[in-house]
Structure formats: C-alpha cells, structure tokens
Amino acid sequence: MILYRPVGSAELRLIEESGYRAFPPRLAGQPFFYPVLNEAHACEIAGGWNTKEGDGKGYVTRFEIDDGYAARFEVHTVGSRRHQELWVPAEELEIFNRHLIGEIQVIKEFIGGGA
C-alpha cells in the first residue's frame, strides 16, 4: 500500500537521521500516527498546516507498507472522500516502521503561506 505523510522540518530531520527508513516516535499528547491515503490530502496538510509552524516549511513524504500489515488499521474519513487516513496507535509505530518497504521519499516541499 502506498501512503503519504505530511511533515514539518523537525520531523523530516528525524526521518533523515533514520536513513529514510523510519518515522520518529510520537510526542507526548500524540496518541496516533496518521498516514494519509492520497497525495492531495497530504499536500493540503503540508501546505496549509505544516507551513504555519517551526521554520514555515512543510513536506509530503511517500512510502510503501506491507499490504497485509496495513489491513490491520481501519481507514478513517475525516472530511470528504479524499480525506482518508489510517490511525496507527503511537505504541505501534515501531512495529509499523518494520513493515515499511524501501525508503521514505520526500516528494513535495511547501514554503510559508500554504499550498
């Protein structure tokens, strides 16, 4: 399954430190990891939200995860039909990372003020 994850610069640095092989643990108060199912939704978040924090940059990452493992997580629609995401409990993120296939790729960058 191909998934997308919008991130800010701080999270991207941690992904880089992993050799583009893992997402960092969630922070306190972040009970879920939310990868999204389509690029357009990820771009909305990266351009509209991530650019309002930190250094004003947002990125869209794309990655593949084992289909069988991904099927464990219910797809949640959080708006229109294209606003779909998986809700991965924070305590399962390390296991989730072990099911990644290949590297996490940065496919888009947004700078300040939105998409």
C-alpha positions in Angstrom: 0.0 0.0 0.0 1.3 3.4 -0.9 0.8 6.0 1.8 1.7 9.7 2.4 2.7 11.6 5.4 2.8 15.4 5.7 5.7 16.5 7.9 7.4 19.7 9.1 11.2 20.3 9.1 11.7 18.9 12.6 10.1 15.6 11.8 11.9 15.4 8.4 15.2 15.7 10.2 14.4 12.7 12.3 13.4 10.8 9.2 16.7 11.7 7.6 18.6 10.5 10.7 16.9 7.1 10.3 18.3 6.9 6.7 14.8 7.4 5.4 13.7 4.1 6.9 11.5 5.1 9.9 9.1 7.7 11.2 10.1 9.1 14.7 8.1 8.2 17.8 5.1 10.4 18.5 5.4 13.2 21.0 3.5 13.2 24.3 -0.1 14.1 23.5 0.1 12.5 20.1 -1.7 9.1 20.6 -1.8 8.3 16.9 0.3 8.3 13.8 -1.8 9.4 10.8 -0.5 8.4 7.4 -2.9 9.5 4.6 -4.1 7.6 1.6 -3.7 10.2 -1.1 -1.2 12.8 -2.1 -3.7 15.6 -2.5 -4.8 15.3 1.1 -1.1 15.2 2.3 -0.4 18.4 0.2 -3.3 20.2 1.9 -1.9 19.4 5.3 1.8 20.1 4.4 1.0 23.4 2.6 -1.8 24.6 4.9 -0.7 23.4 8.3 3.0 22.5 8.5 4.0 25.8 6.9 2.4 27.6 9.9 4.8 26.0 12.4 8.5 26.0 13.0 10.5 27.3 10.1 7.5 27.7 7.8 8.2 24.6 5.7 6.1 21.6 5.0 6.9 18.4 3.1 5.0 15.5 1.7 6.5 12.1 2.1 5.5 8.9 0.2 6.2 5.4 1.4 5.1 1.9 0.9 4.0 -0.5 3.6 3.2 -4.2 3.5 -0.5 -4.6 2.5 -1.2 -7.4 4.9 0.0 -5.3 7.9 -1.7 -2.1 6.7 -5.0 -4.0 6.6 -4.9 -4.2 10.4 -5.8 -0.5 10.5 -9.2 0.9 9.8 -9.4 3.7 7.2 -11.0 6.8 8.7 -12.6 9.5 6.5 -12.0 12.9 8.1 -13.8 15.2 5.7 -14.6 14.5 2.1 -13.9 11.1 0.5 -10.3 12.1 -0.3 -9.6 12.9 3.3 -8.8 9.3 4.3 -6.1 8.2 6.8 -5.0 5.3 8.9 -4.9 5.7 12.6 -1.9 3.8 13.9 -1.6 3.8 17.7 1.6 5.6 18.8 2.7 2.5 20.7 2.7 0.5 17.4 4.7 2.9 15.4 8.0 1.0 15.9 6.3 -2.2 14.5 4.7 -0.1 11.7 8.2 1.1 10.7 9.4 -2.5 10.4 6.7 -3.1 7.7 7.9 -0.3 5.5 9.1 -1.4 2.1 12.1 0.6 0.9 12.8 4.2 1.8 10.6 7.1 2.7 10.6 9.6 -0.1 10.2 13.4 0.0 8.0 14.2 -3.0 6.9 17.8 -2.3 8.0 20.9 -0.4 5.9 23.9 0.6 7.3 27.2 1.9 5.2 29.6 4.0 1.6 30.6 3.4 0.0 27.4 2.0 -0.1 25.2 -1.0 
